[in-house]
Amino acid sequence: MNKIIVNAAEANARISRHIYGHFSEHLGRCIYGGYWVGEDSPIPNVRGIRKDVVAALKKIRIPNLRWPGGCFADEYHWKDGIGPRSERPRMINTHWGGVIEDNSFGTHEFLDLCEQLSEPDGQRCEPYICGNVGSGTVQELSQWVEYCNFDGVSPMADLRKKNGREEPWRVRFWGIGNESWGCGGNMTPEFYADNYRRYATYTRRYGDTAPYKIACGPNDSNYNWTRVLMEKTCGERGNALNGLSLHCYTVPGDWSHKGSATQFNEAEWFLTMRKAYFMDELIRKHSAIMDEFDPKRRAALIVDEWGTWFDVEPGTNPGFLYQQNTLRDALVAGIHFNIFNNHCERVGMANIAQTINVLQSVILTEGASMLLTPTYHAFDMYKVHHDALMLPVHIESESFAPVPVVTASASEDDTRKIHVSLTNIDLKNEQTVQIDFRGISPKYSGGWIITSENMCDHNTFDEGEKVKTREFTGAVSTENGKLKLNLPSKSVVTLELT
């Protein structure tokens, strides 16, 4: 039996909604055909942005969106993407597919998208703009911040008004470069840290909008990068950063042959789960280094690129990174969400790569058609944890070494509803789970499940949604503060208690 203790008395941290953020790069069909179809398109749109995509993302209450990259960010010059679209320069996207980038989707269009994704009740989809450090200048990034945020008289504010936007957008999240250890400049951590301090100095506050500055952090297990960055930015020279990024993809094969997204065997299933669960070790070890220099945890760990990375779908442009999405991806998402929730004292944001038509997408499009993936339904299921109080969990689980069969996280929202989310990676067997609540005696009121008959099941434009969220109908017993249920094989489940 798998045993979980949920200790409400130890709850002292909130799960930021920004953990459920997204990343969208000028890559393949993510922007063009994904979000942007143009104002003259027969596909229903608002100012060129697809209405169906906006509605789907609003349903999962998308809290933030990172743009324009990715590797693309460090060759993107933002002034190419403003002004009349017919006058914007064209360029080759050298990173992704060698296609023409016509810059029709730029700063105004992106920030319009974020406003359309925001909710009437005041919850905003916050833009997260990644600046060009690799091939750009300090002045260029500084002026971008001024263009977006200054409510006064200045060359950049005047230029924004000339281009049709009177009020500033008040963009809070700013990335200072992307993957500077690789495609963003092939820098050493020492060189990047010095550049970070220089660029960050001129990433200024305007009015009441203080920029939340996110430094390029490590790739995977490059712990030395984290140590150097924290030492140079959080030591005696003062805490100059608000967040440190971390990138880690779940790749079951090697980079030359990553494996199929839809055709895989049991060994590949469990290897994928092991690679996904590695995120827990990464967060613990990078957090321990951050704690040495930032014991009060003022700086957050920002996992702004994560997700599965498989071989592209047959017949598609290899530079477009288009892959399908199966039940396996929903399990990977659930494992990551549980890890992020349980580490919310340090993890302040995460961004899946990428939202539409690229890597572990939540949405796929083909012309006017739109399809929701199993990963989309995992985001929908876990939105109950947005900004909720994290309830610490202690898990004693069976394991497929070194990965626990069952992972879990729990939270209590402002209406006193408690949600417990669980994953079971066992392909063949249901798992009996006993949950012991300490300090509270909640009553079970319902639940939701994502599962399917076959591990390779996925949603298609021809056959529709085979893998989606359904009501959990399994038997759940409660007695003396303990809850007991059988967790179906290869499933993601969220329980609600009051």
KELO-742463 format. One line per 5 residues: number of its first residue (from 1); their letters; for each residue y, z, x of C-alpha. Coordinates in nm, 3 decimals, decimal comma. Layout:
<recs>
NUM) a) Y/Z/X | ...
</recs>
This chain:
<recs>
1) mnkii) 0,000/0,000/0,000 | 0,356/-0,075/0,113 | 0,592/0,222/0,081 | 0,969/0,205/0,058 | 1,206/0,502/0,055
6) vnaae) 1,553/0,439/-0,089 | 1,782/0,723/0,016 | 2,100/0,730/-0,193 | 2,225/1,044/-0,018 | 2,269/0,852/0,309
11) anari) 2,470/0,567/0,158 | 2,799/0,524/0,344 | 2,858/0,150/0,390 | 2,928/-0,144/0,164 | 2,765/-0,486/0,177
16) srhiy) 3,054/-0,725/0,222 | 3,040/-1,023/-0,012 | 3,130/-1,229/0,296 | 2,770/-1,188/0,416 | 2,692/-1,453/0,153
21) ghfse) 2,930/-1,712/0,302 | 2,882/-2,080/0,374 | 2,947/-2,333/0,649 | 3,039/-2,698/0,593 | 3,098/-2,936/0,881
26) hlgrc) 3,206/-3,298/0,905 | 2,842/-3,389/0,954 | 2,631/-3,642/0,766 | 2,691/-3,622/0,390 | 2,814/-3,264/0,376
31) iyggy) 3,183/-3,342/0,326 | 3,181/-3,709/0,224 | 2,954/-3,753/-0,076 | 2,888/-3,380/-0,084 | 3,225/-3,230/-0,173
36) wvged) 3,456/-3,529/-0,145 | 3,425/-3,853/-0,341 | 3,793/-3,947/-0,366 | 4,022/-3,952/-0,664 | 3,920/-4,305/-0,768
41) spipn) 3,547/-4,227/-0,781 | 3,356/-4,263/-1,110 | 3,187/-3,933/-1,021 | 3,377/-3,661/-1,214 | 3,622/-3,496/-0,977
46) vrgir) 3,941/-3,296/-0,952 | 4,174/-3,447/-0,693 | 3,875/-3,609/-0,523 | 3,651/-3,300/-0,516 | 3,325/-3,312/-0,715
51) kdvva) 3,334/-3,104/-1,033 | 2,957/-3,046/-1,044 | 2,947/-2,905/-0,690 | 3,242/-2,675/-0,758 | 3,078/-2,543/-1,077
56) alkki) 2,747/-2,477/-0,899 | 2,910/-2,291/-0,610 | 3,130/-2,086/-0,841 | 2,815/-1,967/-1,019 | 2,691/-1,804/-0,697
61) ripnl) 3,042/-1,667/-0,636 | 3,085/-1,827/-0,293 | 3,304/-1,577/-0,103 | 3,413/-1,789/0,195 | 3,372/-2,133/0,347
66) rwpgg) 3,379/-2,215/0,719 | 3,525/-2,554/0,819 | 3,562/-2,812/0,991 | 3,275/-2,726/1,229 | 3,063/-2,666/1,424
71) cfade) 3,072/-2,899/1,721 | 3,311/-3,122/1,526 | 3,577/-2,848/1,537 | 3,631/-2,879/1,911 | 3,719/-3,247/1,889
76) yhwkd) 3,914/-3,218/1,563 | 4,293/-3,242/1,577 | 4,425/-3,111/1,249 | 4,742/-3,321/1,237 | 4,519/-3,630/1,203
81) gigpr) 4,414/-3,494/0,861 | 4,753/-3,441/0,693 | 5,007/-3,670/0,533 | 4,937/-3,986/0,330 | 4,566/-4,068/0,356
86) serpr) 4,635/-4,436/0,414 | 4,828/-4,344/0,730 | 4,576/-4,102/0,880 | 4,409/-4,223/1,201 | 4,041/-4,313/1,203
91) minth) 3,801/-4,184/1,468 | 3,436/-4,191/1,567 | 3,236/-3,877/1,495 | 3,070/-3,871/1,837 | 2,867/-3,558/1,767
96) wggvi) 2,706/-3,658/1,439 | 2,578/-4,009/1,382 | 2,856/-4,209/1,547 | 3,010/-4,288/1,207 | 3,376/-4,350/1,123
101) ednsf) 3,574/-4,039/1,028 | 3,877/-4,155/0,828 | 4,031/-3,806/0,799 | 4,071/-3,841/0,423 | 3,943/-3,484/0,390
106) gthef) 4,179/-3,262/0,589 | 4,362/-2,930/0,567 | 4,516/-2,983/0,221 | 4,190/-3,107/0,073 | 3,988/-2,824/0,224
111) ldlce) 4,225/-2,556/0,102 | 4,238/-2,721/-0,241 | 3,856/-2,699/-0,243 | 3,870/-2,326/-0,164 | 4,120/-2,272/-0,444
116) qlsep) 3,899/-2,462/-0,689 | 3,605/-2,243/-0,581 | 3,799/-1,923/-0,649 | 3,745/-1,726/-0,967 | 3,996/-1,658/-1,248
121) dgqrc) 3,919/-1,285/-1,213 | 4,082/-1,286/-0,871 | 3,779/-1,321/-0,643 | 3,885/-1,577/-0,388 | 3,674/-1,820/-0,191
126) epyic) 3,844/-1,747/0,138 | 3,888/-2,033/0,383 | 3,755/-1,974/0,734 | 3,908/-2,229/0,969 | 3,754/-2,286/1,311
131) gnvgs) 4,016/-2,391/1,568 | 3,984/-2,640/1,852 | 3,957/-2,463/2,188 | 3,731/-2,717/2,361 | 3,966/-3,016/2,360
136) gtvqe) 4,273/-2,872/2,188 | 4,571/-2,668/2,302 | 4,713/-2,324/2,236 | 5,012/-2,490/2,072 | 4,791/-2,693/1,841
141) lsqwv) 4,607/-2,389/1,705 | 4,925/-2,183/1,685 | 5,096/-2,455/1,483 | 4,796/-2,486/1,249 | 4,825/-2,116/1,165
146) eycnf) 5,200/-2,156/1,113 | 5,147/-2,464/0,894 | 4,904/-2,275/0,670 | 5,066/-1,934/0,655 | 5,443/-1,929/0,725
151) dgvsp) 5,671/-1,882/0,425 | 6,003/-1,960/0,589 | 6,200/-2,219/0,777 | 6,018/-2,374/1,071 | 5,899/-2,716/1,183
156) madlr) 5,543/-2,653/1,059 | 5,645/-2,493/0,729 | 5,884/-2,781/0,667 | 5,606/-3,029/0,747 | 5,373/-2,857/0,500
161) kkngr) 5,638/-2,880/0,229 | 5,701/-3,245/0,311 | 5,329/-3,303/0,257 | 5,343/-3,151/-0,090 | 5,260/-2,784/-0,050
166) eepwr) 5,550/-2,547/-0,108 | 5,372/-2,211/-0,091 | 5,167/-2,108/0,214 | 4,793/-2,072/0,167 | 4,771/-1,741/0,355
171) vrfwg) 4,453/-1,823/0,543 | 4,305/-1,503/0,685 | 3,991/-1,603/0,880 | 4,042/-1,798/1,205 | 3,769/-1,888/1,453
176) ignes) 3,887/-1,925/1,812 | 3,660/-2,212/1,913 | 3,296/-2,284/1,836 | 2,990/-2,262/2,062 | 3,212/-2,254/2,369
181) wgcgg) 2,898/-2,193/2,576 | 2,776/-2,542/2,471 | 2,928/-2,828/2,273 | 3,261/-2,644/2,256 | 3,331/-2,672/2,628
186) nmtpe) 3,028/-2,553/2,831 | 3,224/-2,247/2,940 | 3,113/-1,932/3,116 | 3,166/-1,612/2,919 | 3,435/-1,500/3,165
191) fyadn) 3,627/-1,827/3,132 | 3,599/-1,826/2,753 | 3,704/-1,460/2,725 | 4,024/-1,531/2,916 | 4,088/-1,837/2,700
196) yrrya) 4,017/-1,639/2,386 | 4,283/-1,384/2,475 | 4,531/-1,662/2,543 | 4,464/-1,850/2,218 | 4,447/-1,530/2,012
201) tytrr) 4,787/-1,419/2,140 | 4,948/-1,717/1,967 | 4,740/-1,692/1,651 | 5,022/-1,504/1,486 | 5,077/-1,294/1,179
206) ygdta) 5,310/-1,445/0,920 | 5,439/-1,222/0,643 | 5,161/-1,002/0,508 | 4,884/-1,235/0,632 | 4,735/-1,085/0,945
211) pykia) 4,490/-1,331/1,103 | 4,133/-1,207/1,126 | 4,041/-1,346/1,468 | 3,679/-1,438/1,529 | 3,573/-1,499/1,889
216) cgpnd) 3,295/-1,736/1,984 | 3,001/-1,508/2,045 | 2,653/-1,563/2,184 | 2,384/-1,815/2,117 | 2,066/-1,640/2,017
221) snynw) 1,969/-1,375/2,277 | 2,246/-1,434/2,531 | 2,327/-1,064/2,556 | 2,537/-1,112/2,869 | 2,784/-1,324/2,669
226) trvlm) 2,830/-1,038/2,423 | 2,876/-0,785/2,701 | 3,139/-0,991/2,884 | 3,331/-1,071/2,565 | 3,335/-0,712/2,446
231) ektcg) 3,433/-0,578/2,788 | 3,723/-0,821/2,819 | 3,852/-0,786/2,463 | 3,769/-0,431/2,356 | 3,823/-0,236/2,678
236) ergna) 4,142/-0,090/2,819 | 4,329/-0,411/2,739 | 4,307/-0,336/2,368 | 4,095/-0,457/2,080 | 4,201/-0,820/2,052
241) lngls) 3,924/-0,947/1,827 | 3,820/-0,872/1,470 | 3,485/-1,047/1,479 | 3,230/-1,182/1,725 | 3,018/-1,475/1,609
246) lhcyt) 2,643/-1,513/1,656 | 2,445/-1,835/1,610 | 2,070/-1,841/1,559 | 1,861/-2,102/1,379 | 1,506/-2,069/1,252
251) vpgdw) 1,320/-2,352/1,429 | 0,940/-2,333/1,396 | 0,877/-2,601/1,659 | 1,066/-2,700/1,971 | 1,392/-2,894/1,971
256) shkgs) 1,218/-3,229/2,026 | 0,978/-3,174/1,736 | 1,096/-2,907/1,496 | 0,839/-2,976/1,225 | 0,856/-3,118/0,874
261) atqfn) 1,063/-2,947/0,606 | 0,804/-3,019/0,337 | 0,466/-3,080/0,504 | 0,345/-2,774/0,694 | 0,037/-2,556/0,725
266) eaewf) -0,020/-2,181/0,701 | 0,030/-2,130/1,073 | 0,369/-2,301/1,055 | 0,460/-2,090/0,751 | 0,401/-1,765/0,940
271) ltmrk) 0,564/-1,895/1,258 | 0,875/-1,975/1,052 | 0,875/-1,623/0,907 | 0,843/-1,475/1,255 | 1,134/-1,683/1,380
276) ayfmd) 1,340/-1,577/1,076 | 1,267/-1,208/1,124 | 1,384/-1,234/1,486 | 1,734/-1,205/1,342 | 1,675/-0,831/1,298
281) elirk) 1,613/-0,783/1,671 | 1,913/-0,996/1,762 | 2,147/-0,796/1,541 | 2,016/-0,462/1,668 | 2,051/-0,558/2,035
286) hsaim) 2,389/-0,731/2,008 | 2,516/-0,441/1,794 | 2,407/-0,189/2,057 | 2,617/-0,371/2,318 | 2,912/-0,391/2,080
291) defdp) 2,878/-0,017/2,011 | 2,931/0,059/2,381 | 3,279/-0,094/2,372 | 3,362/-0,052/2,004 | 3,199/0,272/1,887
296) krraa) 3,413/0,287/1,572 | 3,289/-0,060/1,475 | 3,630/-0,212/1,421 | 3,496/-0,553/1,521 | 3,233/-0,714/1,300
301) livde) 2,936/-0,923/1,401 | 2,980/-1,260/1,228 | 2,658/-1,461/1,192 | 2,846/-1,779/1,110 | 2,558/-2,023/1,168
306) wgtwf) 2,207/-1,939/1,052 | 1,927/-2,113/0,865 | 1,621/-2,332/0,904 | 1,632/-2,645/1,120 | 1,354/-2,899/1,073
311) dvepg) 1,310/-3,268/1,152 | 1,527/-3,494/0,937 | 1,376/-3,656/0,631 | 1,198/-3,984/0,715 | 1,423/-4,287/0,699
316) tnpgf) 1,750/-4,094/0,726 | 2,007/-4,104/1,006 | 1,889/-3,854/1,270 | 2,251/-3,759/1,333 | 2,298/-3,653/0,971
321) lyqqn) 2,050/-3,358/0,982 | 1,941/-3,413/0,622 | 1,634/-3,208/0,532 | 1,458/-3,099/0,214 | 1,425/-2,738/0,108
326) tlrda) 1,106/-2,563/-0,011 | 0,987/-2,224/-0,128 | 0,958/-2,142/0,245 | 1,337/-2,172/0,277 | 1,391/-1,930/-0,011
331) lvagi) 1,174/-1,674/0,172 | 1,371/-1,732/0,494 | 1,695/-1,675/0,301 | 1,564/-1,356/0,141 | 1,452/-1,217/0,477
336) hfnif) 1,795/-1,289/0,626 | 1,980/-1,137/0,331 | 1,775/-0,817/0,355 | 1,845/-0,795/0,729 | 2,218/-0,857/0,683
341) nnhce) 2,241/-0,605/0,398 | 2,066/-0,336/0,600 | 2,297/-0,396/0,898 | 2,617/-0,417/0,693 | 2,784/-0,143/0,899
346) rvgma) 2,818/-0,403/1,176 | 2,757/-0,741/1,006 | 3,075/-0,834/0,823 | 3,014/-1,200/0,748 | 2,742/-1,464/0,762
351) niaqt) 2,753/-1,837/0,692 | 2,449/-2,046/0,610 | 2,429/-2,388/0,775 | 2,508/-2,588/0,577 | 2,616/-2,591/0,213
356) invlq) 2,540/-2,951/0,109 | 2,301/-3,222/0,239 | 2,271/-3,072/0,590 | 2,002/-2,835/0,728 | 1,925/-2,543/0,491
361) svilt) 2,142/-2,668/0,207 | 2,196/-2,497/-0,124 | 2,288/-2,832/-0,285 | 2,162/-3,188/-0,239 | 2,341/-3,493/-0,377
366) egasm) 2,251/-3,857/-0,427 | 2,540/-4,057/-0,566 | 2,639/-3,896/-0,895 | 2,327/-3,676/-0,906 | 2,318/-3,316/-0,785
371) lltpt) 2,017/-3,093/-0,717 | 1,995/-2,718/-0,656 | 1,753/-2,608/-0,385 | 1,531/-2,296/-0,366 | 1,786/-2,152/-0,121
376) yhafd) 2,057/-2,190/-0,386 | 1,851/-1,976/-0,621 | 1,811/-1,709/-0,351 | 2,191/-1,693/-0,319 | 2,218/-1,668/-0,697
381) mykvh) 1,964/-1,386/-0,708 | 2,128/-1,185/-0,429 | 2,487/-1,208/-0,558 | 2,427/-0,869/-0,725 | 2,471/-0,715/-0,378
386) hdalm) 2,825/-0,849/-0,323 | 3,051/-0,557/-0,220 | 2,795/-0,305/-0,346 | 2,716/0,026/-0,177 | 2,422/-0,024/0,057
391) lpvhi) 2,139/0,221/-0,007 | 1,944/0,277/0,317 | 1,577/0,182/0,297 | 1,284/0,295/0,509 | 0,984/0,062/0,489
396) esesf) 0,622/0,117/0,579 | 0,467/-0,226/0,537 | 0,153/-0,417/0,615 | 0,230/-0,679/0,880 | 0,144/-1,017/1,017
401) apvpv) 0,239/-0,902/1,365 | 0,517/-0,858/1,439 | 0,660/-0,946/1,097 | 0,633/-0,700/0,807 | 0,470/-0,853/0,501
406) vtasa) 0,736/-0,693/0,281 | 1,108/-0,672/0,357 | 1,363/-0,503/0,133 | 1,724/-0,402/0,082 | 1,895/-0,203/-0,190
411) seddt) 2,242/-0,140/-0,324 | 2,438/0,028/-0,603 | 2,725/-0,159/-0,767 | 3,041/-0,022/-0,923 | 2,876/0,002/-1,266
416) rkihv) 2,605/0,230/-1,117 | 2,338/-0,039/-1,145 | 2,089/-0,034/-0,859 | 1,931/-0,351/-0,724 | 1,632/-0,366/-0,492
421) sltni) 1,549/-0,703/-0,337 | 1,209/-0,770/-0,180 | 1,021/-1,049/-0,005 | 0,646/-1,093/0,031 | 0,545/-1,348/0,296
426) dlkne) 0,170/-1,319/0,225 | 0,058/-1,663/0,110 | -0,253/-1,551/-0,079 | -0,226/-1,188/-0,180 | 0,004/-0,985/-0,397
431) qtvqi) 0,127/-0,669/-0,231 | 0,135/-0,331/-0,398 | 0,472/-0,167/-0,338 | 0,572/0,191/-0,410 | 0,943/0,272/-0,403
436) dfrgi) 1,046/0,635/-0,372 | 1,408/0,704/-0,471 | 1,570/1,004/-0,304 | 1,871/1,167/-0,468 | 1,855/0,948/-0,780
441) spkys) 1,608/0,885/-1,063 | 1,683/0,534/-1,190 | 1,501/0,358/-1,471 | 1,370/0,005/-1,436 | 1,550/-0,243/-1,664
446) ggwii) 1,434/-0,588/-1,548 | 1,404/-0,829/-1,262 | 1,397/-1,186/-1,132 | 1,156/-1,378/-0,911 | 1,145/-1,694/-0,702
451) tsenm) 0,795/-1,822/-0,632 | 0,575/-2,126/-0,689 | 0,211/-2,227/-0,686 | 0,224/-2,404/-0,350 | 0,409/-2,300/-0,036
456) cdhnt) 0,538/-2,657/0,010 | 0,681/-2,686/-0,342 | 1,039/-2,811/-0,357 | 1,290/-2,959/-0,598 | 1,345/-3,335/-0,621
461) fdege) 1,579/-3,570/-0,804 | 1,280/-3,730/-0,976 | 1,092/-3,417/-1,081 | 1,372/-3,161/-1,111 | 1,361/-2,792/-1,023
466) kvktr) 1,007/-2,673/-0,963 | 1,128/-2,374/-0,757 | 1,397/-2,163/-0,924 | 1,474/-1,813/-1,043 | 1,271/-1,685/-1,336
471) eftga) 1,238/-1,354/-1,513 | 1,004/-1,115/-1,336 | 0,733/-1,023/-1,587 | 0,506/-0,817/-1,365 | 0,411/-0,463/-1,462
476) vsten) 0,642/-0,196/-1,321 | 0,566/0,175/-1,360 | 0,804/0,462/-1,294 | 0,710/0,827/-1,258 | 0,882/1,124/-1,089
481) gklkl) 1,143/0,910/-0,915 | 0,881/0,662/-0,789 | 0,849/0,300/-0,890 | 0,531/0,098/-0,842 | 0,470/-0,275/-0,879
486) nlpsk) 0,258/-0,561/-0,752 | 0,473/-0,808/-0,562 | 0,334/-1,162/-0,609 | 0,237/-1,366/-0,305 | 0,504/-1,581/-0,132
491) svvtl) 0,784/-1,447/-0,348 | 1,139/-1,318/-0,351 | 1,209/-1,054/-0,616 | 1,513/-0,854/-0,723 | 1,470/-0,550/-0,947
496) elt) 1,748/-0,393/-1,152 | 1,755/-0,023/-1,232 | 2,001/0,197/-1,418
</recs>
